[in-house]
């Protein structure tokens, strides 16, 4: 090399995209082994040390071996695709087979040492491996996917402790895919997988200045994923860019014969990266559902940023229909969220009992929801530290009796109100391509009830002079100075391709994520 020639610039892992990492690997600027070592060093800096973000439960003891294998394969056979040699973090309700030394616990001591059903990786993990990805480790989460209690702070689990946001000390990370989002937000991983029942991907994406997509229920398999509610559970990606979630979604989507609902997806799925078009908003009809999605708890700072975002979309050629309210808005407000809660309680008992009873091994003897409750009571030093004693949702779920005529009628109403009376109804009435809505308590629930997709992208940050608010009187804060919030694009079933295109166009125009970094102590220094 000429002495005057500058050495090639390596990507900054705080922002590095999958494509940038892939380019560096292709050019032999670094290896996948180098990449895993760098991520491990970054995790070491801030996970339990420094700001103690508690985003990662455990790293994968076999990750370096996987990386070496992917490096060798790249040299001898070429790469499998865009995820070849790329480290991905998994939410710790997504099964790994145990042979790699990792556990699958949903954050609970009750599943410590257990072996997942059939002793095999979750279907989505198998698809990641087939794509050449490296499993970096397991992310912390709200215990049992935040279905233990609605009173507890998001991001807490007995095994992982209280996870916190990287944008404000002790900031709320949101749940339940909290660790996946926090780790991704500051480059402790290239990207991550989470799961969503009612906002568990989209809320953490919003609160952590990243992109998250909650797919249509049935686009990605739930086989090997610790369940909450089979009518609403779905697995999806979290990443720093829309392009990266498109890459990940393309890798994990597809039918699974062991998850019957996935067999209802379209016969041919697109490559979602082909949706990445900076002009995708031009000519699109976008609806703003003021009722249901806005209420007196939607923060004025968020509302102001949202109005500016809508104006930006208009300037990009979108046709804005405002308001475009859901046909059954009033009935949804009256019944929708209670219906969702009841259906999920019934599902949780049925689905969780099935999962726990099929564990290959359970050293704690936990085989049912009733056993979980018993374990919490018998081990308060582990499962009930001060401030985290409540487990009322588990108790309520265990008291349900199953799908009798009344529950079936409520399920029918929930589906009808959220689809014909909700998302499908408003899209059809105004001939819309999508809805947009700010971060609010109803944003996720409307989509979750219907089982429809939503993609969340960064929208803005709270100002530095805002007063931090302790959530539920607990240890974390939201809002707080500098903390992020997002905007969602919402559509009907199987509309991920269209939503990704619109979200990408908005992201490329605004570049909101780049407007603020995490607080200094939470930014790792280790690089390639």
N, C-alpha and C positions, 0 to 999 in steps of 0.2 A: 504494500500500500504506500502511495506517495505520502511523504511526511506532511504535506500541506492538505491532504484530504481529511476531512472530518470523519470521525467514526460514525457509523450509522446510529441514528437516534432510536432508542428503545422506548416502547410505549409506557406511559405513566399508568400504573395499575389502578390508580384512583378512578380513571375514566376509560381505560382501555376497552374497546369493543371486541367482540368475538372475531370480527373480520380483521381488526388490527393485530390481534394475537395470532390469528391464523397466518397472516402475511409474514409476521416475524418468524414463525415456525417454518414456513415454506422457504424463507431466505436463509435459514440456519443462523439467524441472529441470536437465537436462544433455543433451548429444547423444552419439551414438556416437563422433564425432570427439573429444569431451572424454574419453570413456572410454578410447579407445585411447591418447591422449596421457598420461593418468594411469597406465595400466599400463606404458607405455614408461618413464615417469619412475621408477616403482617398480622395474622391472627394472634400470635404470641405477644405482640406489642400492645394490643388494645382490648383483647377479649376478656382476660382475667387480670391483666396488668393495666397500668395507666388508668384510663377512664372506666375500665371493667364493664364494657358494654354487654357482656354475656350473650353474644349473638350465636356462638357456636358451642354446641354440646360436646362434640368430640370430632377429632380429625381421623381420617381413614388410615389405619396402619399400613394398608396395601397401596396407598395412592402413588407412592414413588415407584413401586414395582409396576403398577399400571402405566405410569408415565413412561418408564423405560421401555415397556412393551410397545406403546404407541409410537415412541421415537423410532424404535427398530422397524416397526411396520411401515412408518412413513418412508424410511430410507430404502427398504427392500421392495415394498409393494405399492407405495403411494398412500395417500390419505383416503379415508372412507367418505369424507364430506366435510362440511363447515364446522362440525363439532369435534373433529379428530384431534385428540390430544388436549382438549379444553377442559379444565377443572370446573365441575358443577357441584354446588352444595344442595343437600336434600333436607327438607323439613323432616323432623324426626317422628312423623307419623307415616312415612313412606318406607316400606319394608326393604331391608337388605338381609341377605341370607344368613348372616352371622359368621360365615367362613372368613370374612375380611376383618373380623374382630370388632365390628361395630354392632350396636344394639338398636332396637326399634322400640321406643318406650312411650311415645306421646308425652314425654317429660315427667313421667310418673315412676316413683319407686315401685309401684305395684307391678310394673312390667320389667323391672330390672332383672337381667339374666334370662328373659324369655326368648324363645325361638319362634319366629313368625310361622304362620300356617304353611305347611308343606316344606318349610325351610328354604324357600326360594325368594329371590328378589321380586319386588313389585313389578308389574308389567311395564310401567313407564321407565323404571330403572333398567330393565332389560333392553328397552328401546334406546336408551341413552348409551348403554354399552355397545349395542349394535352400531350406533352412529359414531363410535370411537371416542366418546367422552370419558373423562376420568371422574370418578366420584370422590370429591375432596373431603367430605365429612357430613355430619348431621348438624342441622341448625336447631337452636332453641325455639320454643314455641309456647303459646299459652296452653297449659296442661289440658289434655283431652280436647284440644282444638277449641279452647275457651268454652267448653260445654260443661265445665264443673260448676261455674257460678258466673252470673252477670255482674256481681258486685266486686269481683277481683280485678285488679289492674291487668291490662293486656300485656303479654310478653313475659309472664311469670310462670315458671314451672318449678316443682320441688327439686328436680335434678339439675336444672340450669340456673336457678335463681331468677332475679328480676332483670330481664333484659331492658336496655334503655336506648333511646334515640341518639344518633351521632350528631344531631344538629343543635342540641341544647343539653347541658348536663342534667341527667335524670329526666329527660324528656320522654314522653309516652311513645313507645315504638309501634303501638296498635297491635291488635292480634287478629287471627292467631298465628299467621305466618311471620311473626315478628323478627325472629332471628334471620330468616331467609332474606328479609327486606333490609335489615340493618347491615348485615354482612355485605350484601350487594351494593348498598349505597356508598360505601367507602372502599370498595375494591378488596375485600377479604376473599373474594371468589369472582370468577368471570361472570357468573350468573347463578340462579338458583331455581329450585322448584318449590312451590307451596301448594296448599290445597285451600279450597274456598267452599264454604257452606252458605254463609251470608255475610260477605265482606272480608273474609280472612286473607284474601290476596289483595283486593283493591284498597282496603283501608291501610294496611302497611305500606303499599306502594305510594299512596297519597301522602302519608305522614313521613316518608323517608326519601322523598325527592327522586323516585325511580318510576319505572314503567311496570305495570302488572296486568296480565290478562286473565280474566276468569272465563274459561271457555263454556260453550253450551254443554249442559249436562249430557254426557254421552259422546263427546268428541274425544275425550281422553279416558283411559281405563282407570277404575278405582281398585282393581284387583291388587291386593297386598297393601292397601292404604287403610290405616286404622279409621273406622267410619264414624260419622255423626248422624247423617241423614241421607239415606240413599236417594230420596227424591231431589236432593239439592247438591250433594257432594260432587266436586270436580277438581281435577288437578291442573295447575297451570304454571307458567313461567313468570319469574321476576328478573328484570335486568335493568341496565342503565339507559338503554335505548329501545325504541320501537323495533328497529332492525333486529336486535338481539332476541327479543321475545318472539319475533316471527321465525327466526332460525330454530329456537327451542320448540315452539309449538309445532312446527313442521316435523320435528324429530319424534315427538311423543304422541301426536294424534294418530288415530287409527282404531279399527275394530279389534276387540278382544273377545274371543268366544266364551271366556269365563265371566265377562261382565255384559250381560244381555243388552243393557240399554245402549251400549256402543254399537250394536248391530243395526240400530235405527239411523245411524249417521249416513250422509250421502255416500254413494258407491265409490265415487272418486273424490279425493280431497286435493285441494290445490297446494302448490308450494307457496306458503304464505309470504315468502320473501318477494315474490313477484308482485305483491300488492304495494310495495314501497314506492310511492309516486308522489312527488312534491306538489303535483297538481290535482291530487285526489279529492280535494274539497270543492273544486270548481264545479258548479252546477248541481251540487248535492243539496237536497232539501233536508235541513236540520231543524228539529223541533226542540223547544224549550218548555219542559213540563213544569210550570210554576207550582201547581198544586201537587202535593205529596213530596216532591223533591226539595221544596223550600219550606222552612217553617221558622218559628221565632227563635229557634236554637241555631240556625245557620248564621255563622259569625259574619258581621258586616264587612270585615276585611276580605273574607272569602267571596262574598257577594259582589263587592266592587271589582275584584280581580276577575271573577267570572263574567261580569258584564263587559269588561275590556276584551276578554277572550272571544266572546260572541261577536263583538265588533271586528276583531281580527279575522275571524272565520268569514264574516260577511265581506270584508275587503279582499279575501282570498277567492271570492267567487261563490261562496255558499249562499243558498237562499234560506234565510232564517225565518222560521214560523214561530212567533212568540206572542202569546202563549200557545202551547200545544198540549193541552191538559189531557190526562188519561180519562177515558170515558167513565170509568168507575172510581174516580179519584176519592169521592166522599166515602164510598163504601170500603175502599181500601184503607183509608185512614181509620175507619171505625172498626174493621174486622181483620184486615190483612196481616198485621204483625202478630196478633194473638193467634190467628190461624197457623201462621208459620211456626210459632213457638210450640204449639201443641203437636203439630205433625212431626216436628223434629224430635220432640220428647218421645213420641211413640216409636219413631224410626230408630232413635239412639238405642233404646232398650233392645229392640229386635236385632238391629245390625251389630251392636257391640257384643251382645250375648253370643251371636253367631261367630264373630271374630275371635273372641276370647276362648270360646269352647273349642275352637279349631287350632289353637296354638300348639305347635309341635312340642314345646316345653313351657312350663310356667312354674318356676321355682317358688314363687310366693303363694301358689295355689289359687291365684285369681283367675276365675273362669266365667264371671258374670258381672253385671253392673252391681248387683247386690254384694258381690265379693269386693269390688272396688270400694264401696262405701264402708264395708267392714274393715278393710285394710287402712283406710284413712283414719277411722276411729281408733284402731289399735296401734297406729304409728303416728301420733300427733307430732312427735319431735321431727319427723321427716316430712309429713304431709300437711301439717297445720302450724307453721311458724306464725308468730304474732303478725296480725294484719291480713293473714291469708287463711283464716279458719273456715270460711264458708264453702259449702259444697251442695247448696240447696238445689241446683238444677239436676245434679245426679239423683238426688232423693226424689224430686218431682218426676223425673223420667222413670225411675224404678217403680214408681207407684202406678204408672199407666198400665192398662189392661190389654192393649193391642187394638187391632183394626176392627172395631164393631161398626154398626151401621152409622152411628153418630160421627165417628172419626172419618169414615169414608165420605160422608156428606161434606164434612169440613174440608177434606182434601180436594173434593170436586170444586168447592167454592173458591178455595185458595188458587187453584189452577185457572179457573174461569176468570176471576177478578184480575189476576196478574197478566193473563194473556189476552183474551178477547176484550176484557174490560180494562186492560192495562196496556202493555207494550204493543202487542199486535193491533189492538183497537186504535191507538193513537197514530201508529205508523200508517195504517190503512186510511183512517179518516182524513189525514192531511197529506197523504201520498209522500211520506217521509222516507229518507234513507237511514236516518238514525236520530237518536235523542242525545242531547248533551246536558250534563248536570254537574254541579259542584259537589265537593265533599260534604255530605250531610248524612244524618242517621238513617234516612229513608232511601238514599241512592242505591245502596247495595241490596236492601231488602226487596225492592221492586223487581230487580233483575233476578235475585235468588229465588223468589217465589215462582217465577215463570220458568226458571232453569235456563235462562238466556244469557248471552255473552255480554261482557263489558270490558273495555280496556281503559285503564287509568294512566294519565300522563301528568307530569308536573305542571302546576298552574301558577304557584307563587309562594311567598314566604311571609310570615308575620313580621311586622316591624319591630325594630329593636326596643322601642319604648313600651311595648305591650306588657301588661302585668301577667306573670306566670300564674296559671290556674292549676291547683292540685286536683287531679281526677279522683272522684269518689273518696276524697279525703286521704288518698293513698300517697305512695312515695314518688309518683311520676306526674309530669306537668303537660298540659295541653289546653289552650294554646300557650306559647312561650316565645320569647324573642328569637327570630330567625328560623322557627320551625316551618317545614314545608306543608303544602296542601296541594291537592290535585283536582283535575277535571276528568270526567268520564264520558266516553262515547259508548252508547248502549244501543243494541239492536235486537232483532228477532233471532230465532234459532238458526244456527249455522251461518251467521253473517260475519264471522270473524275476519274474513278476507277484506270485506268492505270497511269494517271498523279499523283494521290495522292500517289501511291506506289513508283514511281520514286522520287518524291519530298521528301517523308519520308526517303528513303534510303540515299539520299544526305544530308538531314538535320541531320540524326543520325550520319553520318560519320564526318561532318564538325562542327556541333554545333556552327555555326557562331553567332547566337543571343547572346550566352553567352559571346562573346568577348568584349562586352562593355555595360555599363549601361547608363541610362539617366544622364544628368548633375545633380549635387547633389541637387540643390534647387527643381528640378522637381521630385524627388523620395519621395513619401509619406512615412511617418513613421508608420502610424496606421496599426495594424495587428489584427489578431483574439485574 
